[in-house]
Amino acid sequence: MVIEETTYAKLISENAKKNPDKLALCSGSDSYTYKELDRITDVYASKIIQKGIQKGDHVALWGFNSANWFLTYVSIIKAGAVAVLLNYSLPVKDLAELVEFTDSKMVFYGRNRELTKDADAAKRLAELSKLSEEKTFCYDDGSVDFKSFINEDADIGKVAAITQNDDPRRDAVIIFTTGTTAMPKSVLLSQYGIINDGISYGAKYAEARGESICNTLPMFHSFGLMVVSLYIHDGLTVYLHELIKPEEIVKVVSTYKPTDLSGVGAVYAALVEHPEFDIKVIPYVRICLIGGSVSTPAFFMRLEEKFAHAVFLNGYGQTETSPALSNSSPTDPIEKRAISVGTLMEGLDIRIWDEKKGFVKTGEVGEVVVKGFAVMNGYYKLPPEKQPFDKDGWLHTGDLGCVDEDNFLHLTGRIKDIIIKSGENISPAEIERKIIEKDYIKEVKVMGAPHPVTSESIEACVVLYDGKTFDEEDMVSYLKTQISKFKIPSHFFVFDEFPLLGNGKLDARKLKTMMLMRLKRLRLERKLEKGLQVNTTIVNNDVLAITPVLGLVGTFSKEMQFAPKRVEEITEAVEALLKERILNAYVDVGQITIQIVLYRNFMRICFSDQGDKFFIEENEVAANTAKTILKYVSNYNKESDPKGGSVYSLDFNWEKDFDLLDFLANK
């Protein structure tokens, strides 16, 4: 790839000359061509300078995804300032700390989550961050008429001078990433890093890329910002919407028909469940960029199967690397895309490091380290000795992985304890700090657990003071006032005490194992309440079909700890019912479906077919067969199948002292 020494000002100006009337941005009723994008941001940058902003000043940006958000973002950078991107989901108190910590001189805001709840949220933010109200500016709801800037006779001389000599590698953006402490780290990124990272990322699917994208990734996240920057760099169209809800995405896709889509796994999973997904999304989408962690290979493959005409492209990176370090290509086999995070990106030096061995060989696990254009300029206000660079300039990501013989990167874990939920980095320490404030909590440890959709769930382990009881309702109500809703733990597990190492410190590994076991039991218990289906077999109405079914039932019964005599009885009962359906059925039953379902107190074997009469009602021979069955089953049921025919259930209680939950949990 060709590394470009460019800026937003230069690439937008070039696109405005090449394709002035090409649609660049669209959100809701707001839309802007490249010519308008270039002119509006020049004029708005000049107004930002007139407000007192100087080169190098920090300016906070707070709002939902929108075309106006991106116009303001580019304008801040064109003014020579550093755009501080705020998470629209955070409460005002947390935002104020970030604004104050980054020494932001102004706040530009649009519609956001806090304003939907409190019309004075911007005013409170100004007060808490020690800014005057005159230093907060709204760019939404008609407060700024961006279209009027197109023909405004504005003096953009200062802006032109700044953009002409702007250093692509200077600090241009601050994006927050949660570290091992409660206060997020402020990552300093450059235009050089974000734009070139997008170019390298886009090269992997350039031939398959469409003319437009619907971006559902928050632009205050590095991945969302990089994806939008890539499409703007290439002179394509970006569709944005404020609320990341299935109905909103479906509306955008069905109206504008973008071929490309970006989002986290949870967004795609929700889209699939939308009632109009088949007719308003599937026909148009061809490329799905998936951000954050994809959870399991099965989940990845299921998504691609549902999006019938689309290819899912997985990747990996972190805020500190602008963010991408690897991504997939549409020509990569789905088996590779599902189990890896793609191949290493061109133009970057990415290696696997081991403290004892140094750089390791192909297939060996170590820490992912990187050098090159995508690497951040550093953390704001963090001294050199605390920056994640070694003496040779390698950025240490803290992520463990290996590279296979085909150059695919496989992640195996994280050195840090950060929890990644739906692509959001979450600090356990922040949550622990709030939980411990309750007077009945003696100790707390928050950890992540694997989750099929969000990648990880947040789980809390607590120890109570003697004589105290845990009130989950009280705890959750309290946390809702202290932290964002998505950070509230899914479960709280109460321990008498935490396991300790020989030196008296917490044995975190053992505690996590104990927590995961409890979580597994909890999830199993919920499944067993409804019935855990473990096998379905369909056989023809033929006596030859009986033998393999009996073999399966016998083997499974032994596995589930039934005594030999009981296994024989279970098998005999199943054989009797099958023979009755096949040989003595009043009418032809067609194919017979056999299911094995586990419940907490018994195993159920179900038989369903199209027969409409039960043997005991028809003849004496069948009645004798029925007695054989009923002698061995703990409970018998016959019900009508909603699809027609009947369902017969034979229940067999577990042997004495057999605990199914313990048995499954230890599997």
ROVEXVO-254488 format. One line per 10 residues: number of its first residue (from 1); their letters; for each residue x, y, z of C-alpha. Coordinates in nm, 2 decimals. Layout:
BEGIN
NUM> A> X Y Z | ...
END
This chain:
BEGIN
1> MVIEETTYAK> 0.00 0.00 0.00 | 0.10 0.36 -0.05 | 0.11 0.55 0.29 | -0.04 0.89 0.25 | 0.08 1.20 0.43 | -0.27 1.35 0.42 | -0.53 1.52 0.64 | -0.91 1.54 0.64 | -0.89 1.89 0.49 | -0.68 1.76 0.19
11> LISENAKKNP> -0.87 1.44 0.12 | -1.21 1.62 0.14 | -1.09 1.90 -0.08 | -0.96 1.65 -0.34 | -1.30 1.47 -0.34 | -1.48 1.80 -0.37 | -1.28 1.87 -0.69 | -1.32 1.52 -0.84 | -1.69 1.46 -0.75 | -1.84 1.79 -0.62
21> DKLALCSGSD> -2.20 1.67 -0.63 | -2.14 1.32 -0.50 | -2.34 1.26 -0.18 | -2.09 1.24 0.11 | -2.31 1.22 0.43 | -2.67 1.16 0.50 | -2.86 1.12 0.83 | -3.23 1.18 0.87 | -3.32 1.49 0.67 | -2.96 1.62 0.66
31> SYTYKELDRI> -2.75 1.54 0.36 | -2.43 1.69 0.22 | -2.23 1.66 -0.10 | -1.85 1.66 -0.10 | -1.85 2.02 -0.23 | -2.08 2.12 0.06 | -1.88 1.91 0.31 | -1.56 2.10 0.21 | -1.72 2.44 0.22 | -1.92 2.40 0.53
41> TDVYASKIIQ> -1.63 2.27 0.74 | -1.41 2.56 0.62 | -1.67 2.81 0.73 | -1.75 2.63 1.06 | -1.38 2.60 1.14 | -1.34 2.97 1.09 | -1.63 3.03 1.34 | -1.46 2.80 1.59 | -1.14 3.00 1.56 | -1.35 3.32 1.61
51> KGIQKGDHVA> -1.49 3.17 1.94 | -1.13 3.17 2.07 | -1.00 2.82 1.98 | -0.63 2.82 1.89 | -0.41 2.55 1.73 | -0.35 2.26 1.97 | -0.65 2.34 2.20 | -0.87 2.06 2.30 | -1.24 2.07 2.20 | -1.49 1.81 2.33
61> LWGFNSANWF> -1.76 1.67 2.09 | -2.06 1.50 2.24 | -2.35 1.35 2.05 | -2.52 1.07 1.87 | -2.40 0.96 1.52 | -2.51 1.22 1.27 | -2.39 1.41 0.96 | -2.37 1.72 1.18 | -2.15 1.54 1.43 | -1.90 1.46 1.15
71> LTYVSIIKAG> -1.92 1.82 1.01 | -1.83 1.95 1.36 | -1.56 1.69 1.40 | -1.38 1.78 1.07 | -1.43 2.16 1.15 | -1.25 2.12 1.49 | -0.96 1.95 1.32 | -0.95 2.20 1.04 | -0.93 2.48 1.30 | -0.60 2.31 1.42
81> AVAVLLNYSL> -0.76 2.19 1.74 | -0.78 1.84 1.89 | -1.13 1.67 1.89 | -1.20 1.51 2.22 | -1.47 1.24 2.15 | -1.72 1.18 2.43 | -1.93 0.87 2.48 | -2.29 0.97 2.43 | -2.40 0.69 2.68 | -2.20 0.82 2.98
91> PVKDLAELVE> -2.37 1.02 3.26 | -2.29 1.39 3.29 | -2.07 1.34 3.60 | -1.84 1.10 3.42 | -1.82 1.32 3.11 | -1.74 1.63 3.32 | -1.44 1.44 3.47 | -1.31 1.36 3.11 | -1.37 1.72 2.99 | -1.17 1.85 3.28
101> FTDSKMVFYG> -0.90 1.59 3.26 | -0.83 1.66 2.89 | -0.83 2.03 2.95 | -1.10 2.09 2.69 | -1.16 2.45 2.62 | -1.51 2.41 2.47 | -1.78 2.15 2.43 | -1.99 2.11 2.11 | -2.29 1.89 2.16 | -2.58 1.75 1.97
111> RNRELTKDAD> -2.86 1.52 2.06 | -2.74 1.25 2.31 | -2.86 1.01 2.57 | -2.84 1.25 2.87 | -3.03 1.53 2.69 | -3.32 1.29 2.62 | -3.36 1.26 3.00 | -3.26 1.61 3.11 | -3.29 1.92 2.90 | -3.03 2.09 3.12
121> AAKRLAELSK> -2.77 1.82 3.08 | -2.54 2.04 2.87 | -2.57 2.32 3.14 | -2.48 2.07 3.41 | -2.19 1.94 3.21 | -2.05 2.29 3.18 | -2.09 2.35 3.56 | -1.93 2.03 3.66 | -1.64 2.06 3.42 | -1.58 2.43 3.53
131> LSEEKTFCYD> -1.66 2.57 3.19 | -1.89 2.87 3.14 | -2.21 2.82 2.95 | -2.07 3.04 2.68 | -1.82 2.76 2.61 | -2.08 2.50 2.52 | -2.24 2.51 2.18 | -2.52 2.30 2.03 | -2.49 2.20 1.66 | -2.83 2.02 1.64
141> DGSVDFKSFI> -3.20 2.11 1.65 | -3.16 2.41 1.43 | -2.90 2.58 1.65 | -2.66 2.58 1.35 | -2.78 2.63 0.99 | -2.50 2.43 0.82 | -2.66 2.48 0.47 | -2.64 2.86 0.50 | -2.26 2.83 0.53 | -2.24 2.72 0.17
151> NEDADIGKVA> -2.31 3.07 0.03 | -2.19 3.27 0.34 | -1.93 3.53 0.26 | -1.69 3.41 0.53 | -1.32 3.48 0.58 | -1.16 3.14 0.58 | -0.80 3.27 0.54 | -0.69 3.15 0.88 | -0.84 2.81 0.82 | -0.67 2.79 0.48
161> AITQNDDPRR> -0.33 2.87 0.64 | -0.38 2.61 0.91 | -0.49 2.33 0.67 | -0.22 2.41 0.42 | 0.05 2.35 0.67 | -0.12 2.10 0.90 | 0.10 1.82 1.02 | -0.09 1.49 0.95 | 0.10 1.33 1.24 | 0.01 1.58 1.51
171> DAVIIFTTGT> -0.23 1.51 1.79 | -0.58 1.55 1.62 | -0.82 1.32 1.82 | -0.85 1.20 2.18 | -1.05 0.88 2.22 | -1.10 0.72 2.56 | -1.02 0.36 2.63 | -1.09 0.19 2.96 | -0.78 0.06 3.13 | -0.73 -0.13 3.45
181> TAMPKSVLLS> -0.82 0.18 3.65 | -1.16 0.35 3.67 | -1.04 0.66 3.49 | -1.03 0.59 3.11 | -0.70 0.65 2.93 | -0.70 0.93 2.68 | -0.55 0.80 2.35 | -0.39 1.06 2.13 | -0.45 0.97 1.76 | -0.33 1.15 1.44
191> QYGIINDGIS> -0.51 1.20 1.11 | -0.21 1.01 0.96 | -0.29 0.71 1.17 | -0.67 0.71 1.13 | -0.67 0.77 0.76 | -0.39 0.53 0.67 | -0.54 0.26 0.90 | -0.86 0.30 0.70 | -0.68 0.27 0.37 | -0.50 -0.05 0.47
201> YGAKYAEARG> -0.82 -0.19 0.62 | -1.02 -0.11 0.31 | -0.76 -0.27 0.08 | -0.87 -0.61 0.20 | -1.21 -0.58 0.05 | -1.17 -0.30 -0.21 | -1.31 -0.50 -0.50 | -1.62 -0.60 -0.30 | -1.68 -0.26 -0.15 | -2.00 -0.08 -0.26
211> ESICNTLPMF> -2.06 0.28 -0.32 | -2.22 0.34 0.02 | -2.23 0.22 0.38 | -2.47 0.23 0.67 | -2.25 0.28 0.97 | -2.41 0.18 1.31 | -2.08 0.19 1.50 | -2.05 0.49 1.74 | -1.81 0.74 1.59 | -1.67 0.82 1.93
221> HSFGLMVVSL> -1.52 0.47 1.90 | -1.21 0.44 1.70 | -1.35 0.17 1.48 | -1.66 0.36 1.39 | -1.45 0.67 1.32 | -1.20 0.48 1.11 | -1.47 0.31 0.90 | -1.64 0.65 0.82 | -1.30 0.81 0.74 | -1.22 0.52 0.50
231> YIHDGLTVYL> -1.54 0.58 0.30 | -1.49 0.96 0.30 | -1.13 0.91 0.18 | -1.26 0.70 -0.11 | -1.52 0.95 -0.20 | -1.81 0.72 -0.11 | -2.14 0.78 0.07 | -2.19 0.73 0.44 | -2.54 0.69 0.59 | -2.57 0.75 0.97
241> HELIKPEEIV> -2.85 0.74 1.22 | -2.87 0.85 1.58 | -3.03 0.55 1.75 | -2.87 0.21 1.70 | -3.20 0.02 1.69 | -3.30 -0.25 1.45 | -3.61 -0.05 1.32 | -3.39 0.25 1.24 | -3.12 0.04 1.06 | -3.39 -0.14 0.86
251> KVVSTYKPTD> -3.54 0.19 0.76 | -3.21 0.33 0.64 | -3.11 0.02 0.45 | -3.45 -0.02 0.28 | -3.47 0.35 0.19 | -3.11 0.41 0.06 | -3.01 0.05 -0.02 | -2.64 0.07 0.09 | -2.45 -0.25 0.01 | -2.22 -0.22 0.30
261> LSGVGAVYAA> -2.30 -0.23 0.67 | -2.10 -0.19 0.99 | -2.18 -0.29 1.35 | -2.11 -0.51 1.65 | -2.24 -0.86 1.68 | -2.53 -0.77 1.90 | -2.66 -0.52 1.64 | -2.65 -0.79 1.36 | -2.82 -1.04 1.59 | -3.10 -0.80 1.66
271> LVEHPEFDIK> -3.14 -0.72 1.29 | -3.20 -1.08 1.21 | -3.49 -1.09 1.46 | -3.66 -0.79 1.29 | -3.99 -0.89 1.12 | -3.90 -0.72 0.80 | -3.54 -0.83 0.79 | -3.59 -1.07 0.50 | -3.75 -0.82 0.27 | -3.58 -0.49 0.37
281> VIPYVRICLI> -3.23 -0.59 0.45 | -3.12 -0.92 0.29 | -3.18 -0.81 -0.07 | -2.94 -0.51 -0.05 | -2.65 -0.59 0.20 | -2.34 -0.75 0.05 | -2.06 -0.66 0.30 | -2.09 -0.67 0.68 | -1.80 -0.52 0.88 | -1.82 -0.66 1.23
291> GGSVSTPAFF> -1.66 -0.46 1.52 | -1.57 -0.56 1.87 | -1.54 -0.93 1.95 | -1.75 -1.18 1.75 | -1.80 -1.43 2.04 | -1.81 -1.78 1.89 | -1.74 -1.92 1.54 | -2.09 -2.07 1.54 | -2.24 -1.73 1.61 | -2.03 -1.58 1.32
301> MRLEEKFAHA> -2.14 -1.85 1.08 | -2.51 -1.82 1.19 | -2.50 -1.45 1.11 | -2.35 -1.50 0.76 | -2.61 -1.77 0.69 | -2.89 -1.53 0.79 | -2.75 -1.25 0.58 | -2.80 -1.47 0.27 | -2.61 -1.25 0.02 | -2.35 -1.09 0.25
311> VFLNGYGQTE> -2.00 -1.17 0.36 | -1.90 -1.09 0.72 | -1.55 -0.95 0.77 | -1.41 -0.99 1.12 | -1.10 -0.80 1.25 | -0.90 -0.70 1.55 | -0.74 -0.39 1.69 | -0.76 -0.14 1.98 | -0.81 0.23 2.02 | -0.43 0.27 2.06
321> TSPALSNSSP> -0.38 0.14 1.70 | -0.64 0.37 1.52 | -0.77 0.09 1.56 | -0.73 -0.20 1.31 | -0.43 -0.44 1.30 | -0.59 -0.73 1.11 | -0.90 -0.80 0.91 | -1.06 -1.04 0.68 | -1.10 -1.05 0.30 | -1.42 -1.17 0.12
331> TDPIEKRAIS> -1.21 -1.44 -0.05 | -1.10 -1.59 0.28 | -1.28 -1.92 0.36 | -1.56 -1.87 0.62 | -1.39 -2.13 0.84 | -1.09 -1.90 0.87 | -1.30 -1.58 0.91 | -1.50 -1.75 1.18 | -1.21 -1.87 1.40 | -0.96 -1.59 1.35
341> VGTLMEGLDI> -0.95 -1.21 1.34 | -0.82 -1.20 0.98 | -0.48 -1.16 0.83 | -0.23 -0.89 0.94 | -0.28 -0.56 0.77 | -0.03 -0.43 0.51 | 0.20 -0.15 0.60 | 0.23 -0.23 0.97 | 0.50 -0.43 1.15 | 0.30 -0.67 1.37
351> RIWDEKKGFV> 0.47 -0.94 1.56 | 0.42 -1.18 1.85 | 0.64 -1.13 2.15 | 0.74 -1.34 2.45 | 0.93 -1.18 2.74 | 1.17 -1.48 2.76 | 1.20 -1.58 2.40 | 1.16 -1.25 2.22 | 0.98 -1.26 1.89 | 0.83 -1.61 1.85
361> KTGEVGEVVV> 0.78 -1.84 1.56 | 0.46 -1.90 1.36 | 0.20 -2.07 1.57 | 0.35 -1.98 1.90 | 0.15 -1.77 2.15 | 0.27 -1.44 2.28 | 0.17 -1.07 2.31 | 0.07 -0.88 2.00 | 0.31 -0.59 1.95 | 0.32 -0.33 1.67
371> KGFAVMNGYY> 0.50 -0.05 1.50 | 0.38 0.17 1.22 | 0.14 0.44 1.10 | -0.16 0.32 1.30 | 0.02 0.35 1.64 | -0.11 0.63 1.87 | 0.10 0.92 1.97 | 0.06 0.82 2.33 | -0.17 0.86 2.63 | -0.25 1.22 2.73
381> KLPPEKQPFD> -0.09 1.32 3.06 | 0.08 0.99 3.11 | 0.46 1.00 3.18 | 0.69 0.82 2.94 | 0.76 0.53 3.18 | 0.39 0.45 3.19 | 0.33 0.45 2.82 | 0.29 0.11 2.66 | 0.60 0.14 2.44 | 0.92 -0.06 2.50
391> KDGWLHTGDL> 1.27 0.08 2.45 | 1.27 -0.02 2.08 | 0.94 0.16 2.01 | 0.71 -0.14 2.00 | 0.36 -0.08 2.12 | 0.25 -0.36 2.35 | -0.12 -0.43 2.31 | -0.17 -0.65 2.62 | -0.34 -0.91 2.40 | -0.22 -1.26 2.36
401> GCVDEDNFLH> -0.23 -1.44 2.02 | -0.05 -1.63 1.75 | -0.02 -1.61 1.37 | -0.07 -1.92 1.17 | 0.11 -2.04 0.85 | -0.15 -1.85 0.64 | -0.08 -1.52 0.82 | -0.42 -1.53 1.01 | -0.41 -1.39 1.36 | -0.58 -1.59 1.64
411> LTGRIKDIII> -0.64 -1.42 1.98 | -0.60 -1.65 2.28 | -0.67 -1.41 2.57 | -0.58 -1.08 2.73 | -0.31 -0.99 2.97 | -0.53 -0.73 3.13 | -0.86 -0.79 3.30 | -1.06 -0.56 3.08 | -1.41 -0.69 3.00 | -1.53 -0.65 2.64
421> KSGENISPAE> -1.90 -0.64 2.61 | -2.05 -0.57 2.27 | -1.73 -0.41 2.16 | -1.72 -0.18 2.46 | -1.41 -0.19 2.69 | -1.53 -0.20 3.05 | -1.32 -0.15 3.36 | -1.40 -0.39 3.64 | -1.24 -0.15 3.89 | -1.50 0.12 3.82
431> IERKIIEKDY> -1.79 -0.12 3.89 | -1.61 -0.27 4.20 | -1.57 0.08 4.34 | -1.94 0.14 4.33 | -2.05 -0.20 4.46 | -1.82 -0.18 4.76 | -1.99 0.14 4.86 | -2.29 -0.06 4.99 | -2.25 -0.12 5.36 | -2.32 -0.49 5.34
441> IKEVKVMGAP> -2.04 -0.56 5.09 | -1.71 -0.67 5.25 | -1.52 -0.77 4.93 | -1.60 -0.76 4.56 | -1.44 -0.89 4.24 | -1.59 -0.82 3.90 | -1.49 -1.04 3.61 | -1.60 -1.12 3.25 | -1.76 -1.45 3.14 | -1.81 -1.58 2.79
451> HPVTSESIEA> -2.14 -1.48 2.63 | -2.28 -1.60 2.29 | -2.39 -1.26 2.17 | -2.21 -0.98 2.36 | -1.87 -1.16 2.37 | -1.86 -1.13 2.75 | -2.10 -1.07 3.03 | -2.02 -0.88 3.35 | -2.03 -1.09 3.66 | -1.98 -0.98 4.02
461> CVVLYDGKTF> -1.85 -1.20 4.31 | -1.91 -1.06 4.66 | -1.84 -1.14 5.02 | -2.08 -1.00 5.28 | -2.01 -0.88 5.63 | -2.11 -1.12 5.90 | -2.49 -1.11 5.97 | -2.56 -0.92 5.65 | -2.78 -1.04 5.36 | -2.74 -0.95 4.99
471> DEEDMVSYLK> -3.02 -0.74 4.84 | -2.99 -0.77 4.47 | -3.28 -0.53 4.39 | -3.13 -0.27 4.61 | -2.78 -0.32 4.45 | -2.91 -0.29 4.10 | -3.12 0.02 4.18 | -2.82 0.18 4.33 | -2.58 0.10 4.04 | -2.83 0.25 3.79
481> TQISKFKIPS> -2.77 0.59 3.96 | -2.39 0.55 3.96 | -2.28 0.38 3.64 | -2.41 0.32 3.28 | -2.68 0.06 3.25 | -2.46 -0.17 3.03 | -2.20 -0.19 3.30 | -2.43 -0.34 3.56 | -2.34 -0.70 3.63 | -2.56 -0.97 3.49
491> HFFVFDEFPL> -2.53 -1.18 3.81 | -2.41 -1.14 4.17 | -2.25 -1.45 4.33 | -2.22 -1.45 4.71 | -1.92 -1.63 4.86 | -1.85 -1.70 5.22 | -1.49 -1.60 5.15 | -1.26 -1.56 4.85 | -0.98 -1.81 4.78 | -0.63 -1.68 4.86
501> LGNGKLDARK> -0.28 -1.74 4.74 | 0.00 -1.84 4.98 | 0.10 -1.47 5.01 | -0.25 -1.38 5.13 | -0.35 -1.21 4.80 | -0.66 -1.30 4.61 | -0.64 -1.61 4.39 | -0.82 -1.45 4.10 | -0.78 -1.75 3.87 | -0.94 -1.99 4.12
511> LKTMMLMRLK> -1.22 -1.74 4.20 | -1.30 -1.71 3.83 | -1.32 -2.09 3.79 | -1.56 -2.10 4.09 | -1.77 -1.82 3.94 | -1.78 -1.98 3.60 | -1.90 -2.30 3.75 | -2.18 -2.12 3.94 | -2.28 -1.94 3.62 | -2.28 -2.26 3.43
521> RLRLERKLEK> -2.51 -2.42 3.69 | -2.74 -2.12 3.68 | -2.77 -2.13 3.31 | -2.82 -2.51 3.31 | -3.09 -2.48 3.58 | -3.28 -2.24 3.36 | -3.25 -2.46 3.06 | -3.36 -2.77 3.26 | -3.68 -2.59 3.38 | -3.80 -2.58 3.02
531> GLQVNTTIVN> -3.63 -2.90 2.92 | -3.28 -2.95 2.77 | -3.32 -3.13 2.44 | -3.01 -3.34 2.38 | -3.11 -3.56 2.08 | -3.36 -3.57 1.80 | -3.39 -3.88 1.57 | -3.63 -3.93 1.28 | -3.70 -4.29 1.17 | -3.91 -4.44 0.90
541> NDVLAITPVL> -4.22 -4.65 0.98 | -4.02 -4.98 0.95 | -3.91 -5.24 1.20 | -3.55 -5.21 1.09 | -3.55 -4.86 1.24 | -3.60 -5.00 1.59 | -3.25 -5.14 1.65 | -3.04 -4.82 1.61 | -3.29 -4.63 1.83 | -3.26 -4.88 2.10
551> GLVGTFSKEM> -2.88 -4.87 2.08 | -2.89 -4.49 2.12 | -3.13 -4.50 2.41 | -2.94 -4.77 2.59 | -2.60 -4.60 2.55 | -2.74 -4.27 2.66 | -2.92 -4.42 2.96 | -2.59 -4.57 3.08 | -2.41 -4.24 3.03 | -2.68 -4.07 3.25
561> QFAPKRVEEI> -2.59 -4.31 3.53 | -2.89 -4.54 3.52 | -2.83 -4.89 3.67 | -2.80 -5.18 3.43 | -3.14 -5.33 3.51 | -3.30 -4.98 3.47 | -3.13 -4.94 3.13 | -3.29 -5.27 3.02 | -3.63 -5.15 3.14 | -3.60 -4.81 2.97
571> TEAVEALLKE> -3.49 -4.98 2.65 | -3.78 -5.23 2.67 | -4.03 -4.96 2.72 | -3.90 -4.77 2.42 | -3.90 -5.09 2.21 | -4.26 -5.17 2.31 | -4.39 -4.83 2.21 | -4.20 -4.82 1.88 | -4.33 -5.17 1.78 | -4.68 -5.06 1.86
581> RILNAYVDVG> -4.65 -4.76 1.65 | -4.50 -4.95 1.36 | -4.69 -5.28 1.37 | -5.01 -5.22 1.55 | -5.09 -4.86 1.46 | -5.46 -4.80 1.37 | -5.35 -4.59 1.07 | -5.01 -4.54 0.89 | -4.80 -4.31 1.12 | -4.55 -4.21 0.86
591> QITIQIVLYR> -4.21 -4.10 1.00 | -4.16 -4.11 1.37 | -3.97 -3.84 1.56 | -3.79 -3.94 1.88 | -3.65 -3.68 2.12 | -3.45 -3.72 2.44 | -3.51 -3.42 2.67 | -3.36 -3.37 3.02 | -3.53 -3.22 3.32 | -3.41 -3.17 3.67
601> NFMRICFSDQ> -3.59 -3.47 3.81 | -3.63 -3.70 3.51 | -3.54 -3.80 3.15 | -3.82 -3.77 2.90 | -3.83 -3.97 2.57 | -4.09 -3.83 2.33 | -4.24 -3.99 2.02 | -4.44 -3.79 1.77 | -4.61 -3.91 1.45 | -4.92 -3.87 1.24
611> GDKFFIEENE> -5.11 -4.16 1.39 | -5.45 -4.06 1.53 | -5.53 -4.35 1.76 | -5.36 -4.48 2.07 | -5.30 -4.86 2.09 | -5.48 -4.91 2.43 | -5.80 -4.79 2.26 | -5.79 -5.05 1.98 | -5.72 -5.41 2.07 | -5.62 -5.65 2.34
621> VAANTAKTIL> -5.27 -5.71 2.20 | -5.19 -5.34 2.21 | -5.34 -5.32 2.56 | -5.09 -5.58 2.68 | -4.81 -5.38 2.52 | -4.93 -5.07 2.70 | -4.91 -5.25 3.03 | -4.54 -5.34 2.96 | -4.46 -4.98 2.89 | -4.65 -4.84 3.19
631> KYVSNYNKES> -4.48 -5.09 3.42 | -4.14 -4.93 3.35 | -4.21 -4.56 3.31 | -4.23 -4.32 3.60 | -4.49 -4.11 3.42 | -4.67 -4.14 3.08 | -4.84 -3.86 2.88 | -5.02 -3.84 2.55 | -5.08 -3.50 2.39 | -5.19 -3.37 2.05
641> DPKGGSVYSL> -4.92 -3.24 1.82 | -4.99 -2.88 1.70 | -4.88 -3.00 1.36 | -5.13 -3.30 1.37 | -5.10 -3.65 1.51 | -4.99 -3.73 1.86 | -4.70 -3.70 2.10 | -4.63 -3.97 2.35 | -4.39 -3.90 2.64 | -4.22 -4.16 2.85
651> DFNWEKDFDL> -4.06 -4.02 3.17 | -3.79 -4.20 3.37 | -3.70 -4.06 3.71 | -3.33 -4.03 3.78 | -3.17 -4.29 4.01 | -3.15 -4.21 4.38 | -2.88 -3.97 4.47 | -2.82 -3.88 4.11 | -2.80 -3.49 4.07 | -2.83 -3.40 3.70
661> LDFLANK> -2.72 -3.05 3.76 | -2.40 -3.16 3.92 | -2.35 -3.42 3.65 | -2.39 -3.17 3.36 | -2.20 -2.88 3.53 | -1.89 -3.10 3.57 | -1.90 -3.23 3.21
END
